Amino acid sequence: MERRVLVVARTVTTVTRLLDVLSLFEDDPRVQVVFTFDGLNPAIFSAGLPEFLHSLGTHVVPWAQAVKPGFDLAIAASENDDLAELPSPVLLIPHGIGHQKYYPRTEVVSGLNPSRLRGERLRLGLSHGNQLRHLDGAAPPTVVIGDPCHDRMLASAHRVPHFRRLLGADSRTHVVLASTWGPDSLLGADHLVPQRFLAELPLDEYRVSLVLHPAVWSAHSPFQVRAALATAIRGGLTVIPPQHGWQATLLSADCVVSDCGSMPLYATAAGVPVIIGSPVSDTVVNGSPLAELLTKAPRLVRSDLAVQITATIEAGPVPGIAEQAVEYPGKCAEILRPLLYDMLDLTEPPRPAVFPPVEDPAPQVRPPTTLRVSVHNEGSTLAITRFPAAVPHTGEPLPSAHVVAHAELSTLADLEGAAIIHRDRTDDFPAWSAETARRRPTARLIAATAPGHCLIRTDDGTTTTLTAPPDVDPLAVASAAYWHVVRNLPLTTLRFRLGNRLMTAEAT
């Protein structure tokens, strides 16, 4: 081992940014990477940092050791640690997409605090040359490097179909709710936004994912975050954990609904259209790319969400923003790696300087156990539209609505009001359906489902087997059968539409 690199961790956010940079040292046995954080002067949002570093399997040294000689280079993504204490050369990079915010109640640009940018060994990396206007003559040596995170997203664009499959969005419109922290954030301004989207967007046509800034998880704790989202989680909200996965989730989005944080800029730079769903914060730097995006992007309105999402997708991302936010797109590794090795006084490895793709998302999602189903007659075809029953319905009453509840996974209250009670196996159907009908006399239909099959028992005791192709949701077959049963129509051939797919089931 010839050189030791010290990584100055302040929050989970800064670590995720620094990991992008550290990927440039992969396969080089000459470089030893060590992490540190100042436990005596922690960040406000430092909760979860030690656990995250432990999960990475990193070597962590205390700050008292970090400020002693023995390291050849330090890399940081926040100027709020006392970097001047470090005896080695220091490279400071942004922890967001450039420098778009003021510190609250000041005119000091976040990340460029002149009182913190001191020390003769400090060098400053910027994502765009237009940020030089925020620096004075006393600023440290500066180099425009572009943005590592943006370039890793560019290197992952070909994986979008894979990401969408992992997120359950391969055949649906993927709407990503992306919230930063604070009262002006998407969820800070309205904590019921996830419920509203789940209540209005049909399950079979849309996937709704939520990306929260790591500071939200840190400030409130994962327990409290999940408690605040409990109804939405029961309604099928896909939650992305804070450590990684947000980049893949943004890339896989058809539309991002966000606020004044970095994520709408990253989405726009990745070619994803955005809707702004929160007030414009007075901390946004005047004339910055974020300020321009907030001015030009559509605002979230209270009218039909599906209509606004469709219009936003058709209009595409706001043009001209990405070029102002990130300079040298796709070239950051070619600029940054030579800088790192020059500061280490090492020759570069012979392999090309490129960033690896971003990690796969690890979505946390719980499929809804109870559905609110609307069936609309379109002549020879039924249109079936489904929503999670856990989320309160808003708007006009659904036509021919009924509740579908799982016999074992739904709540007792859901079962009491369900028109269809089902389970996802078909063994011992006669005895099980008879006993379920006895226990739940208000249910009109008892169903057991398996790929390609739906067995039903109506409230008069008649049983019927319905078959369909294996890729047809048998629970949708049960809802189509229910529509026929309540109208005393024969269960021979059922034709229905689920989202944009036309389907058929036959009685056998």
C-alpha positions as CSV (number, residue, x, y, z in Angstrom):
1,M,0.0,0.0,0.0
2,E,1.6,3.2,-1.2
3,R,-0.9,6.0,-0.4
4,R,-3.7,6.5,2.2
5,V,-6.8,8.4,1.4
6,L,-8.9,9.8,4.2
7,V,-12.7,10.2,3.5
8,V,-14.4,12.8,5.6
9,A,-17.9,11.7,6.3
10,R,-20.4,14.1,7.7
11,T,-23.8,12.7,6.8
12,V,-25.2,9.8,4.9
13,T,-25.7,12.2,2.0
14,T,-22.1,13.2,1.8
15,V,-21.0,9.5,2.1
16,T,-23.1,8.5,-0.9
17,R,-21.6,11.3,-2.9
18,L,-18.0,10.4,-1.9
19,L,-18.6,6.8,-2.8
20,D,-19.1,8.0,-6.4
21,V,-15.6,9.5,-6.3
22,L,-14.0,6.5,-4.5
23,S,-15.1,4.2,-7.4
24,L,-12.2,5.7,-9.3
25,F,-9.8,4.0,-7.0
26,E,-11.2,0.5,-7.7
27,D,-8.7,-2.2,-8.7
28,D,-5.7,-0.1,-7.5
29,P,-4.0,-1.9,-4.6
30,R,-1.7,1.0,-4.1
31,V,-4.5,3.1,-2.5
32,Q,-5.9,2.4,1.0
33,V,-9.2,4.2,1.8
34,V,-10.0,5.1,5.4
35,F,-13.1,7.0,6.7
36,T,-13.5,9.4,9.6
37,F,-16.1,11.7,11.1
38,D,-16.0,14.3,13.8
39,G,-18.1,12.8,16.5
40,L,-17.5,15.8,18.9
41,N,-18.9,18.2,16.3
42,P,-21.6,16.2,14.5
43,A,-23.9,17.5,11.8
44,I,-27.5,18.1,12.6
45,F,-28.4,15.2,10.3
46,S,-25.6,12.9,11.4
47,A,-27.9,10.2,12.8
48,G,-27.4,6.9,11.1
49,L,-23.9,7.8,9.8
50,P,-22.0,5.3,12.0
51,E,-24.4,2.5,11.1
52,F,-24.1,3.3,7.4
53,L,-20.3,3.3,7.5
54,H,-20.5,-0.1,9.3
55,S,-22.8,-1.5,6.7
56,L,-20.2,-0.6,4.0
57,G,-17.5,-2.6,5.9
58,T,-15.2,0.5,5.9
59,H,-12.2,1.2,8.1
60,V,-13.2,4.1,10.4
61,V,-10.7,6.1,12.4
62,P,-11.5,8.8,15.0
63,W,-11.2,12.4,14.2
64,A,-8.3,12.8,16.6
65,Q,-6.3,10.3,14.5
66,A,-7.5,11.9,11.2
67,V,-5.9,15.2,12.1
68,K,-2.5,13.7,12.6
69,P,0.0,13.0,9.8
70,G,-0.3,9.8,8.0
71,F,-2.7,10.4,5.2
72,D,-1.8,11.5,1.7
73,L,-5.1,13.0,0.6
74,A,-8.4,13.8,2.2
75,I,-11.7,14.0,0.3
76,A,-14.8,15.8,1.6
77,A,-18.3,16.8,0.5
78,S,-19.0,19.3,3.2
79,E,-17.1,22.4,4.3
80,N,-18.8,22.3,7.7
81,D,-16.1,20.0,9.1
82,D,-12.8,21.8,10.1
83,L,-10.9,20.7,7.0
84,A,-8.1,23.1,7.9
85,E,-7.1,20.8,10.7
86,L,-6.2,18.0,8.3
87,P,-2.5,18.0,7.5
88,S,-2.9,16.4,4.1
89,P,-4.1,18.0,0.8
90,V,-7.9,18.2,0.8
91,L,-10.3,18.0,-2.2
92,L,-13.8,19.4,-1.4
93,I,-16.6,18.5,-3.8
94,P,-20.3,19.5,-3.7
95,H,-22.8,17.1,-1.9
96,G,-25.6,18.1,-4.3
97,I,-25.9,19.0,-7.9
98,G,-23.7,22.1,-7.7
99,H,-24.5,25.0,-5.3
100,Q,-28.1,25.9,-5.5
101,K,-29.0,27.0,-2.0
102,Y,-28.2,29.7,0.6
103,Y,-27.7,28.8,4.2
104,P,-31.1,29.7,5.9
105,R,-31.5,33.4,6.6
106,T,-28.2,34.3,5.0
107,E,-26.8,35.2,1.6
108,V,-24.0,32.7,1.9
109,V,-24.2,30.0,-0.7
110,S,-24.3,26.5,0.8
111,G,-21.0,24.6,0.3
112,L,-19.1,27.8,-0.5
113,N,-18.9,29.5,2.9
114,P,-15.8,31.7,2.7
115,S,-15.1,31.4,6.4
116,R,-14.8,27.6,5.9
117,L,-12.9,27.5,2.6
118,R,-9.5,28.1,4.2
119,G,-6.3,26.3,4.5
120,E,-3.4,26.3,2.0
121,R,-3.9,22.6,1.2
122,L,-7.5,22.9,0.2
123,R,-8.7,22.5,-3.4
124,L,-12.3,23.0,-4.5
125,G,-14.1,21.0,-7.2
126,L,-17.2,22.6,-8.9
127,S,-19.8,21.1,-11.1
128,H,-20.0,24.1,-13.4
129,G,-17.9,27.1,-14.1
130,N,-20.9,29.4,-13.5
131,Q,-20.5,28.8,-9.8
132,L,-17.2,30.7,-9.8
133,R,-19.2,33.9,-9.5
134,H,-19.9,33.0,-5.9
135,L,-16.2,32.9,-4.9
136,D,-14.0,35.8,-4.0
137,G,-10.3,36.4,-4.5
138,A,-9.4,34.5,-1.3
139,A,-11.0,31.3,-2.5
140,P,-8.8,28.2,-2.7
141,P,-7.6,26.8,-6.1
142,T,-10.6,25.7,-8.0
143,V,-11.2,23.2,-10.8
144,V,-14.5,22.4,-12.6
145,I,-14.9,18.7,-12.5
146,G,-18.6,18.2,-13.6
147,D,-20.8,15.9,-11.4
148,P,-19.9,12.3,-10.5
149,C,-23.4,11.4,-9.5
150,H,-24.9,12.7,-12.8
151,D,-22.2,10.8,-14.8
152,R,-23.0,7.6,-13.0
153,M,-26.6,8.1,-13.9
154,L,-25.6,8.6,-17.5
155,A,-23.6,5.4,-17.4
156,S,-26.7,3.6,-16.2
157,A,-29.2,4.8,-18.7
158,H,-29.1,1.5,-20.6
159,R,-30.2,-0.3,-17.4
160,V,-33.6,1.5,-17.1
161,P,-35.7,-1.5,-18.2
162,H,-33.9,-3.6,-15.6
163,F,-34.5,-0.9,-12.9
164,R,-38.2,-0.6,-13.9
165,R,-38.7,-4.4,-13.5
166,L,-37.1,-4.3,-10.1
167,L,-39.5,-1.5,-9.1
168,G,-42.6,-3.2,-10.5
169,A,-43.0,-0.4,-13.1
170,D,-42.1,-2.2,-16.4
171,S,-45.7,-2.0,-17.7
172,R,-47.0,1.0,-15.7
173,T,-46.4,4.7,-15.7
174,H,-43.8,5.3,-13.0
175,V,-44.4,8.4,-10.9
176,V,-41.6,9.2,-8.4
177,L,-42.3,11.5,-5.5
178,A,-38.9,13.0,-4.5
179,S,-38.8,15.1,-1.3
180,T,-36.0,17.0,0.3
181,W,-36.2,18.0,4.0
182,G,-37.7,21.1,5.7
183,P,-41.1,22.8,5.7
184,D,-40.8,23.8,2.1
185,S,-40.2,20.3,0.9
186,L,-42.8,18.2,-1.0
187,L,-43.8,16.2,2.1
188,G,-43.0,19.1,4.5
189,A,-45.6,21.2,2.8
190,D,-48.2,18.4,2.5
191,H,-47.5,15.0,4.2
192,L,-50.6,13.5,2.6
193,V,-49.2,13.8,-1.0
194,P,-48.4,10.0,-1.2
195,Q,-51.9,9.1,-0.2
196,R,-53.4,11.5,-2.7
197,F,-51.4,10.0,-5.6
198,L,-52.3,6.4,-4.5
199,A,-56.0,7.4,-4.1
200,E,-56.2,8.9,-7.6
201,L,-53.9,6.8,-9.8
202,P,-55.1,3.2,-10.6
203,L,-52.9,0.4,-9.3
204,D,-52.7,-1.4,-12.6
205,E,-51.7,1.7,-14.6
206,Y,-49.3,3.5,-12.2
207,R,-46.5,2.7,-9.8
208,V,-45.9,5.4,-7.2
209,S,-42.4,5.5,-5.5
210,L,-41.1,7.8,-2.8
211,V,-37.5,9.0,-2.5
212,L,-36.8,11.0,0.7
213,H,-33.6,12.9,1.3
214,P,-31.4,11.1,3.8
215,A,-31.8,14.0,6.2
216,V,-35.5,13.2,6.6
217,W,-34.6,9.7,7.8
218,S,-31.8,11.1,10.0
219,A,-33.9,13.8,11.6
220,H,-37.0,11.7,12.3
221,S,-35.6,8.1,12.4
222,P,-36.7,5.3,10.1
223,F,-39.3,4.2,12.7
224,Q,-41.0,7.6,12.6
225,V,-40.8,8.0,8.8
226,R,-42.5,4.6,8.3
227,A,-45.1,5.6,11.0
228,A,-45.9,8.8,9.2
229,L,-46.2,6.9,5.9
230,A,-48.2,3.9,7.4
231,T,-51.4,4.3,5.4
232,A,-49.5,5.0,2.1
233,I,-47.3,2.0,2.7
234,R,-50.4,-0.2,3.3
235,G,-51.7,1.3,0.0
236,G,-48.7,-0.1,-2.0
237,L,-46.3,2.9,-1.9
238,T,-42.8,1.9,-3.0
239,V,-40.3,3.4,-0.5
240,I,-36.6,3.8,-1.5
241,P,-34.2,3.5,1.4
242,P,-31.8,6.4,2.0
243,Q,-28.5,4.6,1.5
244,H,-28.8,4.0,-2.3
245,G,-31.2,3.4,-5.1
246,W,-32.6,6.9,-5.6
247,Q,-30.5,7.4,-8.8
248,A,-31.9,4.3,-10.4
249,T,-35.4,5.2,-9.2
250,L,-35.2,8.7,-10.8
251,L,-33.8,7.2,-14.0
252,S,-36.7,4.7,-14.2
253,A,-39.3,7.4,-13.7
254,D,-41.8,8.6,-16.4
255,C,-42.4,11.7,-14.2
256,V,-40.9,13.1,-11.0
257,V,-42.9,15.2,-8.6
258,S,-40.5,17.2,-6.4
259,D,-39.5,20.4,-4.7
260,C,-36.6,22.7,-4.2
261,G,-34.0,20.0,-3.6
262,S,-31.4,18.5,-5.9
263,M,-33.5,15.7,-7.2
264,P,-35.6,17.7,-9.7
265,L,-32.3,18.9,-11.2
266,Y,-30.9,15.4,-11.4
267,A,-34.1,14.2,-13.0
268,T,-34.1,17.0,-15.6
269,A,-30.5,16.3,-16.4
270,A,-31.4,12.7,-16.9
271,G,-34.2,13.6,-19.4
272,V,-37.1,13.0,-17.0
273,P,-39.9,15.6,-16.8
274,V,-40.7,17.1,-13.4
275,I,-43.6,18.7,-11.7
276,I,-42.9,21.1,-8.7
277,G,-45.2,20.2,-5.8
278,S,-44.1,22.6,-3.1
279,P,-43.6,26.3,-2.4
280,V,-40.5,27.9,-3.8
281,S,-38.1,28.3,-0.9
282,D,-36.3,31.6,-0.2
283,T,-33.1,29.6,0.2
284,V,-32.8,28.9,-3.6
285,V,-29.9,30.9,-5.1
286,N,-31.1,33.7,-7.4
287,G,-30.2,33.0,-11.0
288,S,-29.2,29.4,-10.3
289,P,-30.3,26.5,-12.6
290,L,-32.6,25.3,-9.8
291,A,-34.2,28.8,-9.6
292,E,-34.8,28.7,-13.4
293,L,-36.2,25.1,-13.2
294,L,-38.7,26.1,-10.5
295,T,-39.9,29.0,-12.7
296,K,-40.4,27.0,-15.9
297,A,-41.5,23.5,-14.7
298,P,-45.3,22.9,-14.2
299,R,-46.7,23.2,-10.8
300,L,-48.7,20.5,-9.1
301,V,-52.4,21.4,-9.1
302,R,-55.4,19.9,-7.4
303,S,-57.2,18.8,-10.5
304,D,-57.0,15.4,-12.2
305,L,-53.5,14.0,-11.4
306,A,-53.5,11.6,-14.3
307,V,-54.2,14.4,-16.8
308,Q,-51.4,16.5,-15.4
309,I,-48.9,13.6,-15.4
310,T,-49.8,12.7,-19.0
311,A,-49.4,16.3,-20.1
312,T,-46.0,16.7,-18.3
313,I,-44.7,13.5,-19.8
314,E,-45.8,14.6,-23.3
315,A,-44.1,18.0,-22.9
316,G,-40.9,16.4,-21.7
317,P,-38.2,17.9,-19.5
318,V,-37.6,21.7,-19.3
319,P,-34.9,22.4,-21.9
320,G,-31.6,24.2,-21.3
321,I,-31.4,23.5,-17.5
322,A,-29.1,20.5,-17.5
323,E,-26.4,22.4,-19.4
324,Q,-26.4,25.1,-16.7
325,A,-26.2,22.7,-13.8
326,V,-23.5,20.2,-15.0
327,E,-20.5,21.1,-17.1
328,Y,-18.6,18.4,-19.1
329,P,-21.4,15.8,-18.8
330,G,-20.0,12.3,-19.2
331,K,-16.4,13.6,-18.7
332,C,-16.2,13.9,-14.9
333,A,-14.1,10.7,-14.4
334,E,-11.7,11.8,-17.1
335,I,-11.2,15.1,-15.3
336,L,-11.4,13.9,-11.7
337,R,-9.2,10.9,-11.7
338,P,-6.1,12.7,-13.0
339,L,-6.7,15.3,-10.4
340,L,-6.9,12.7,-7.6
341,Y,-3.7,10.9,-8.7
342,D,-1.9,14.2,-9.1
343,M,-2.7,15.1,-5.6
344,L,-1.5,11.7,-4.5
345,D,1.6,12.0,-6.6
346,L,0.9,8.6,-8.2
347,T,0.7,7.5,-11.8
348,E,-2.8,6.8,-13.0
349,P,-3.8,3.1,-13.6
350,P,-3.8,2.1,-17.3
351,R,-7.5,1.3,-17.4
352,P,-9.9,3.9,-18.8
353,A,-11.3,6.5,-16.3
354,V,-15.0,5.7,-16.2
355,F,-17.7,5.5,-13.5
356,P,-19.5,2.3,-12.9
357,P,-23.3,2.2,-13.2
358,V,-25.4,3.0,-10.1
359,E,-26.5,0.3,-7.8
360,D,-29.8,-1.5,-8.3
361,P,-32.7,-0.1,-6.2
362,A,-33.8,-2.1,-3.2
363,P,-37.4,-1.0,-3.0
364,Q,-39.5,-1.5,0.2
365,V,-43.0,-2.3,-0.9
366,R,-46.0,-4.1,0.5
367,P,-48.7,-5.0,-2.0
368,P,-52.2,-3.9,-0.9
369,T,-54.2,-6.7,0.7
370,T,-57.6,-5.0,0.1
371,L,-58.7,-3.3,-3.1
372,R,-61.4,-0.9,-4.0
373,V,-62.5,-1.9,-7.5
374,S,-64.6,-0.1,-10.0
375,V,-66.2,-1.9,-13.0
376,H,-67.5,0.1,-15.9
377,N,-69.5,-1.4,-18.8
378,E,-68.0,-0.4,-22.2
379,G,-70.4,-2.4,-24.3
380,S,-68.9,-5.8,-25.0
381,T,-66.0,-5.2,-22.6
382,L,-65.8,-4.3,-18.9
383,A,-63.3,-1.7,-17.8
384,I,-61.8,-2.7,-14.4
385,T,-60.0,0.0,-12.3
386,R,-58.4,-0.9,-9.0
387,F,-57.2,1.2,-6.1
388,P,-55.8,0.4,-2.6
389,A,-58.6,0.4,-0.1
390,A,-56.3,1.4,2.7
391,V,-56.1,4.9,1.2
392,P,-59.2,7.1,1.6
393,H,-60.9,7.6,-1.7
394,T,-61.2,11.2,-2.9
395,G,-63.2,12.7,-5.7
396,E,-66.4,11.4,-7.4
397,P,-67.8,8.0,-6.3
398,L,-66.5,5.1,-8.3
399,P,-69.0,3.4,-10.6
400,S,-70.1,-0.1,-9.6
401,A,-67.5,-0.1,-6.8
402,H,-66.8,-3.1,-4.6
403,V,-64.2,-4.2,-2.1
404,V,-62.0,-7.2,-2.6
405,A,-60.3,-8.5,0.6
406,H,-57.8,-11.3,1.3
407,A,-59.2,-13.9,3.6
408,E,-56.1,-14.1,5.7
409,L,-54.1,-10.8,5.2
410,S,-56.8,-8.1,5.2
411,T,-58.1,-6.6,8.5
412,L,-61.3,-7.7,10.1
413,A,-62.9,-4.4,9.2
414,D,-62.0,-4.9,5.6
415,L,-63.5,-8.4,5.6
416,E,-66.7,-7.2,7.1
417,G,-67.3,-4.8,4.2
418,A,-65.9,-6.9,1.4
419,A,-68.0,-8.1,-1.6
420,I,-65.3,-10.5,-2.7
421,I,-63.2,-12.5,-0.3
422,H,-60.3,-14.5,-1.7
423,R,-57.2,-16.5,-1.0
424,D,-54.3,-17.2,-3.4
425,R,-54.5,-21.0,-3.5
426,T,-57.2,-23.3,-4.8
427,D,-56.8,-26.5,-2.8
428,D,-59.8,-27.8,-0.8
429,F,-61.9,-25.1,-2.4
430,P,-65.4,-26.6,-1.7
431,A,-64.9,-26.9,2.0
432,W,-63.0,-23.6,2.4
433,S,-65.4,-21.5,0.4
434,A,-68.4,-23.0,2.2
435,E,-66.9,-22.2,5.6
436,T,-65.9,-18.7,4.5
437,A,-69.4,-18.0,3.2
438,R,-70.8,-19.1,6.5
439,R,-68.4,-16.8,8.4
440,R,-68.8,-13.9,6.0
441,P,-72.5,-13.9,4.9
442,T,-72.4,-10.4,3.5
443,A,-69.8,-11.4,0.8
444,R,-71.4,-12.0,-2.6
445,L,-68.5,-14.0,-4.0
446,I,-65.8,-16.3,-2.5
447,A,-62.8,-16.8,-4.8
448,A,-59.6,-18.8,-4.8
449,T,-56.9,-17.9,-7.4
450,A,-53.9,-19.4,-9.0
451,P,-52.1,-18.6,-12.2
452,G,-54.6,-19.1,-15.1
453,H,-57.4,-20.1,-12.7
454,C,-60.1,-18.5,-10.6
455,L,-62.6,-20.6,-8.7
456,I,-65.6,-18.8,-7.4
457,R,-68.6,-19.6,-5.2
458,T,-71.6,-17.2,-5.4
459,D,-73.9,-16.5,-2.5
460,D,-76.4,-19.1,-3.7
461,G,-73.7,-21.8,-3.3
462,T,-73.0,-22.3,-7.0
463,T,-69.3,-22.9,-7.8
464,T,-67.6,-22.1,-11.2
465,T,-64.1,-22.5,-12.5
466,L,-62.9,-19.7,-14.8
467,T,-59.7,-20.0,-16.8
468,A,-57.5,-17.4,-18.4
469,P,-54.0,-17.1,-19.8
470,P,-51.3,-17.3,-17.1
471,D,-50.4,-13.6,-17.5
472,V,-54.0,-12.5,-16.6
473,D,-54.5,-11.5,-13.0
474,P,-57.1,-14.0,-11.7
475,L,-58.2,-11.5,-9.1
476,A,-59.4,-9.2,-11.9
477,V,-61.3,-12.2,-13.3
478,A,-63.1,-12.4,-9.9
479,S,-64.2,-8.7,-10.2
480,A,-65.4,-9.3,-13.7
481,A,-67.4,-12.3,-12.5
482,Y,-68.8,-10.3,-9.6
483,W,-70.2,-7.7,-12.1
484,H,-72.0,-10.5,-13.9
485,V,-73.3,-12.2,-10.7
486,V,-74.9,-9.1,-9.2
487,R,-76.8,-8.7,-12.5
488,N,-77.7,-12.3,-12.9
489,L,-75.8,-12.6,-16.1
490,P,-74.3,-15.9,-17.2
491,L,-70.7,-16.7,-16.4
492,T,-69.6,-18.0,-19.8
493,T,-67.1,-15.7,-21.4
494,L,-65.8,-12.7,-19.5
495,R,-64.2,-9.9,-21.5
496,F,-62.6,-7.0,-19.6
497,R,-59.9,-4.4,-19.8
498,L,-57.3,-3.9,-17.1
499,G,-55.4,-0.7,-17.8
500,N,-54.5,-0.9,-21.5
501,R,-54.7,-4.7,-21.7
502,L,-57.8,-6.5,-23.1
503,M,-58.3,-9.9,-21.4
504,T,-60.7,-12.9,-21.6
505,A,-61.7,-15.6,-19.2
506,E,-63.8,-18.6,-19.9
507,A,-66.0,-20.8,-17.6
508,T,-65.0,-24.4,-17.8
